[in-house]
Amino acid sequence: MTTTRSVLSADEKIQNEKNRDQEYRTTAYKDFLAIIKIGIVNSNLITAFTGVWLALFFTGQSFLQEIDIVIYALVGSALVIAGSCAVNNYYDRDIDHVMERTKVRPTVTGRINPKHVLVLGLILILIGTGFLLLTTVTAAVIGLIGVFSYIVLYTMWSKRRYTINTVIGSISGAVPPLIGWAAIDPDLHVLAWLLFFIMFIWQPPHFLALAMRRVEEYRAAGVPMLPVVHGFAMTKRQIMIWVLCLLPLPFYMFSLGGLFVIIATLLNIGWLVLGISGFKKKDDIKWAKQMFVYSLNYLTIMFVTMIIVTLV
């Protein structure tokens, strides 16, 4: 009987060690995804892929024949974006502990040495730029412009100083479709720039709605977001101005066909109507949440539709 218990005890120890090892690997993987902000990476890859796809379509090239360039472009874009987010995490670790959605980041909890995060970010940017250079120099240069605008112009300069930080940060968020297009066609067709402008204009109302929901957290962190400095009424007016600026863009993209123009216009009108309804509602936070969710669906539907209309 004693021998049996000893054997069982040894088996349990082995299993516990395996469980701890598995838990460590799982936590390390989750920490890595948090450091690179995997949500931002994934959403930007959608727009980068759309840029690649449309460039192939309008230049008459085959997706399968250019699959190596497609992979280089997407991997390079993902690594450059991930590296930039890692550096952002490193720089913002002194204020992230104040905000609910960022206080559990590994750079805040201490699970990962901040210096390691900085090194990781720089390495990812370097490798990502190398992948983009395998496509075109133009794609690599645009990628580095995105890195500079996100890390220097937004994170280090404007985020903690000016309410216009959201607009400045929109530059980096708008370059992925340009990177994707430039990887195939470095001459950058006018449609590539329209993709850039859609992304650039989309971001302020998206992030201002988020800022309204997190206004007290931004206030506590000392980040001068528009609703913190000028209140909800001003923020709602600014959101509406940006949404209005989206209205004419689909009509400059008629080369994608009438179906796309109709769908894109309906998306814009829907966002505008939802925005106008906010001036009658008393619950600004609920309205901001609705606007935020709509903006996410808007972006996905808009860019997926661009791809679908080229297949029908």
Buried (B, 14 or more C-beta within 10 A) or exposed (E): EEEEEEEEEEEEEEEEEEEEEEEEEEEEEEBBEBBBBBEBBEBBBBBBBBBBBBBBBBEEBEEEEBEEBBBBBBBBBBBBBBBBBBBBBBBBBEBBBBBEEBEEBBBBBEBBEBEBBBBBBBEBBEBBBBBBBBBBEBBBBBBBBBBBBBBEBBBBBBBBEBBEBBBBBBBBBBBBBBBBBBBBBBEBBEBBBBBBBBBBBBBBBBBBBBBBBBBEBBBBBEBBBBBBBBEBEEBBEBBBEBBBBBBEBBEEBEBBEEEBBEBBBEBBEEBBEBBEEBEEEEEBEEBBBBBBEBBEEBBEBBBEBBBEBBEE
